[in-house]
Amino acid sequence: MKSKQVPETSNIVMRDHSDHGPLAGELMDLYVAMIIVIPIAFVLKSLWV
């Protein structure tokens, strides 16, 4: 019985894209939203009082 050799590329594990750091994906969207919303909230609060 002959055995078939498995190519080397099949041993590569697919990585999750969560290793891009803290400024990737949805977390970056959250940071941008905070940069926009927090100053607007302070301006509106200063007008209210």
C-alpha positions, 0 to 999 in steps of 0.5 A: 500500500502506497502512502500519499505525502501531504504538501507542506502548505496544508500545515499552515493554520489560518490566523484570526484577524484579531492580532492587528492591534488595538486600532483595528476594525470595530475598536477603531470605529469606537475610538473615532466615535468617542473623539467626535461625540465627547466634544459635542457633548461638552459643547452642548452641556456648556450651552445648557447651563 
